[in-house]
Structure formats: C-alpha cells, structure tokens
Amino acid sequence: MRLFPIIILALILLSAGSSQAVFPPLPVDILNTSEKLVGRARIYSNYVEIFDAAQRRKGAIGVMLVDGLTQLFLVQSDGEKALIGWAENHRLFDKDGKLVGFYQWTPIWSYVYDKSQKKMGKAQCLAYQGICAAGVAGYLLGLY
C-alpha cells in the first residue's frame, strides 16, 4: 500500500493551481494543403491556443457548459477577447451561427474542410482531438 500516498499526492498536485504548471502545452503544427506550416496550436488540458506562423497569438478555443451540454467556443485574442464562433458535431460556425466549414479527426490527424468539402489543411492533434481540430478549423477557415 505504499502507492496510496503517492496517488493521493499526485491527485492533490493535479487539482492544485493551474494545469499549465503541471503539464506543459503540447505544440502542434498547422499545415495547409501543400504541407506548408501556416500556424501552430498549443494544447493545454482545458483549452487550445492558436498562433500564426510568426508565433502571434490569434485566439483560443475552450469548452463551456451551456444548459447542461458542453459546447466549444472560439475567442479571438484581441483586447476584448471577442467571441468569433462555436463548434458542434464536426461543424464550425461563425458568431452569427453561419456555417463556415467542417472538421474531422482520426487518432493522429485532424482535417479541415470548407463549406464545399474542399480540404483546407490538417494538424497532428494527438490530444483533445475534437477541441484541437475545431480550433485548427477556426484558424484555417479564417475566423481568427
């Protein structure tokens, strides 16, 4: 039973303070259809930050509980942190509810498509695939 105190300590450390202090972000390259690096994502335990190729922060996507259901919301990293869109069922919408495009993921790759189903790019989202894929879609489809 020597593992029990270690398990309790690990749980306390995980629940204390910021998750960023315990787990560093997982970097992800955002690629266009020509396999060119066009942006980056940093995956944290509760949200994903999006950056352009010059490492300027563009925005973030996170999960919020609304009416008992979880929803994904995209926020721009301007001074006002304006809401720019939301995601649901592999579909991406702008802030007014207009369909912008689609995203799909496998255990290794996340793919982004515009409204006409034309492939726009991909990212290797190995953690939090749905949130990462929706954030990458927001970037590749021009919401950020």
Buried (B, 14 or more C-beta within 10 A) or exposed (E): EEEEEEEEEEEEEEEEEEBEEEEEBBEBBBBBEEEEEBBBBBBBBEBBBBBBEEEEBBBBBBBEEEEEEEEBBBBBBEEEEEEBBBBEEBBBBBBEEEEBBBBBBEEEBBBBBBEEEEEBBBBBBBBBBBBBBBBBBBBBBEBB
